[in-house]
Amino acid sequence: MKTLLILLGSLGLCALLPVGTNAEGTGAPKETPVGSKPLGIAFSVKMTGPYAQDADLQIICLFKHKKSGDTYQGAARDTDAHLHGILSALRDRDEFVGELGESILLVPPKGSIPAKLFLVIGLGDELGLSLDTLRIVGRVAAREAVRLKAKRVAWAPVIRDEGNSTIDVGEGDSAFVGSVLSAYDTEQRLQAQGLAEKFTISEWVIEAGPTFFDDAVEKIGKGIEATLPTLSKRETMPYSALTK
């Protein structure tokens, strides 16, 4: 699967609170840890947008481009605006189609967003959206994070912000995180056998708006609990007779 890097030189985020506010009025966006650092990753759900999160790698998802015009509202619209229209330009020119699993990597323009790198992963045709779609995206996201040596990762599905309500936000987030853990577990096994360079992801923020925040926290937590036992039952024999 090919990822295009463009050097630019210099699920559910609708109704986001203004950045820097939360219900407690502390001045910082609400953030809740999820799970007990599975595989060493500190997962959390944070009430913020992909245009505001400081991360080594910020990830969002976009549906396959529609000739009739793509839907951008809420965080999707605001993120494109912060990136000075880069996302819409790439799509309108058919240079990022958004096929399922297709990815494109951007170095954000100086002063646009806090993230060092910005990755877009395609969701494919909107009519085909399912939990399996999010699982595929999760695998791509985890492997790209490792390849790019991104210790601090953030992800926003922005599915609701593209006008789609087919799947439950919390369930989609849970499917994504479960797949991230599955792919990352394989990466760690490869590293342990000397088949990959040593690297660890330290934190992964799932961005969510206030409407879906609590549901995301609950369902991601349950998803992590359900995923870890299956990982512990994986084959432990080396991938190759030549590995130690």
Secondary structure by P-SEA (a helix, b strand, c coil): cbbbbbbccccccccccccccccccccccbbbbccccccccbbbbbccccccccccbbbbbbccccccbbbbcaaaaaaaaaacaaaaaaaaacccccccccbbbbccccccccccbbbbbbccccccccaaaaaaaaaaaaaaaaaacccbbbbbccccccccccccaaaaaaaaaaaaaaaaaaaaaaaaaccccbbbbcbbbbbbccccaaaaaaaaaaaaaacaaaaaaccccccccccc
